[in-house]
C-alpha cells in the first residue's frame, strides 16, 4: 500500500540539523528512501537560499526549496523563482528608520546577499551559523527601496519579544516572527512557511492532507497548522508542540528519520 503522504516540508535548524549542524547518515538514508517511494521532500527554512541550497545538496534534493521563512521558493539547479513575496516597500522604510533611531542591529536580504551596516559580533555569528558571507553597507539608503526578502533584528530574546508585541499593531501589513530566540524577522504577510508549503503542494499536485510538515520553532507553526500531519520536534518550543499533531524525537536523536520511518516507510531503514 502506498503512503498517504506525497510532500514532506522540513525545517533546517534544530530540526533536520543536529546541534553540531550536521545531518545524520541514518536521516539521509531515510530521506532517500522516502524519495524512492515517490515522496517529494523539500526544505522550509528561514535561511537564505544560498545557505539552504548547501543543506539541500547534502541530502541530494533536486526540488524547489522554501527559504526566507516562505518569502522565496526557488529551484535548486537553475535557481528559477517560483514564488516570491517581498516586504512592502513603505513599511520596509518605516522599519529601517525605527531601527536607525533606536540603534538596533538590522540585517537586510537583497538578491540572496546578506547585508549589515557594520562588522560586529551579531552578523559574524549569524554568518557562521548559516555558512554565508556578509557584505557591509553603511548606507542602507542604497538598499531599502529594493525588493527585500526579509529584514532581521538581532538582540536579546526578552527585548525582541517585547519589541514584537509593540510593533505588530504598527506594522499590520507584515508578518513578524522569530526563527530563533534572538532573531526577530519581518516578512510579507504571505511570506510564511504556511503559504509556501501550500504553494508547493499545488506545485507537486497534492492536497494539504497529503503533506507532512516538521519544525521546532514558532516560525514553523503556520506550516504545521496547514499540513495534514504537523510534527513538532521533541526539542521544539512548548507553543509549537501544542499545535502539532505529533511530537517526534529531538534533532539530536534523528527525529526527522523517525517521522519518515513511522509515517512513510513503516519500517526502519537500518
Helices and strands as residue ranges (DSSP letters): E 7-10, I 12-16, H 25-36, E 40-43, H 49-58, E 65-67, G 68-70, E 72-74, E 81-84, H 89-102, E 105-110, E 113-116, H 121-130, E 134-136, G 140-142, E 150-154, H 157-168, E 174-180, E 183-188, H 193-204, G 208-210, E 211-215, G 218-220, H 221-226, E 229-232, H 238-243, E 246-247, G 251-253, H 255-260, I 261-265
